[in-house]
């Protein structure tokens, strides 16, 4: 898939804003943004955007 800029790519992989919590529900977070990267370039775009904004990226695992 072709995109014009990393910002365009971020729009494609963004998810609706939602609260995240672990399975037991004792840990939760309200992230600024949520993404579902599909390829290495997506991760690079996410990290570059975060660096420019001065924010921290915290990945969440897929579970087990």
C-alpha positions as CSV (number, residue, x, y, z in Angstrom):
1,X,0.0,0.0,0.0
2,X,1.3,3.5,-0.9
3,X,0.9,6.5,1.3
4,X,2.2,10.1,0.9
5,X,3.6,10.7,4.3
6,X,4.1,9.0,7.7
7,X,1.1,11.1,8.9
8,X,-1.1,9.5,6.3
9,X,0.1,6.1,7.4
10,X,-0.7,7.0,11.1
11,X,-4.2,7.8,10.1
12,X,-4.6,4.4,8.4
13,X,-3.4,2.4,11.4
14,X,-5.1,4.5,14.2
15,X,-7.8,2.9,16.2
16,X,-10.8,4.5,18.0
17,X,-9.8,6.1,21.2
18,X,-10.5,3.7,24.1
19,X,-9.5,2.8,27.6
20,X,-7.1,-0.1,27.9
21,X,-7.1,-2.5,30.8
22,X,-5.5,-5.9,31.5
23,X,-7.4,-9.1,31.8
24,X,-8.0,-9.0,35.6
25,X,-9.0,-5.3,35.3
26,X,-6.7,-4.1,38.0
27,X,-4.5,-2.0,35.7
28,X,-5.9,0.5,33.2
29,X,-4.7,3.3,31.0
30,X,-6.3,6.1,28.9
31,X,-3.8,6.5,26.1
32,X,-3.5,9.6,24.0
33,X,-3.5,7.5,20.8
34,X,-3.9,3.9,19.9
35,X,-2.4,2.1,16.9
36,X,-2.4,-1.3,15.3
37,X,0.8,-1.4,13.3
38,X,0.9,-3.9,10.4
39,X,4.6,-3.6,9.3
40,X,7.9,-2.3,10.4
41,X,7.4,1.1,8.6
42,X,4.3,1.6,10.8
43,X,6.3,1.3,13.9
44,X,8.9,3.7,12.6
45,X,6.2,6.3,11.8
46,X,4.6,5.9,15.3
47,X,8.0,6.4,17.0
48,X,9.0,9.3,14.8
49,X,5.7,11.1,15.5
50,X,6.0,10.5,19.2
51,X,9.6,11.8,19.2
52,X,8.5,15.0,17.4
53,X,5.7,15.5,20.0
54,X,7.9,14.6,23.0
55,X,5.6,11.8,24.2
56,X,6.4,8.3,25.3
57,X,5.3,5.2,23.4
58,X,4.2,2.2,25.5
59,X,3.5,-0.9,23.6
60,X,0.9,-3.4,24.9
61,X,1.4,-7.1,24.2
62,X,-1.2,-9.3,22.4
63,X,-1.7,-11.5,25.5
64,X,-1.0,-15.2,25.7
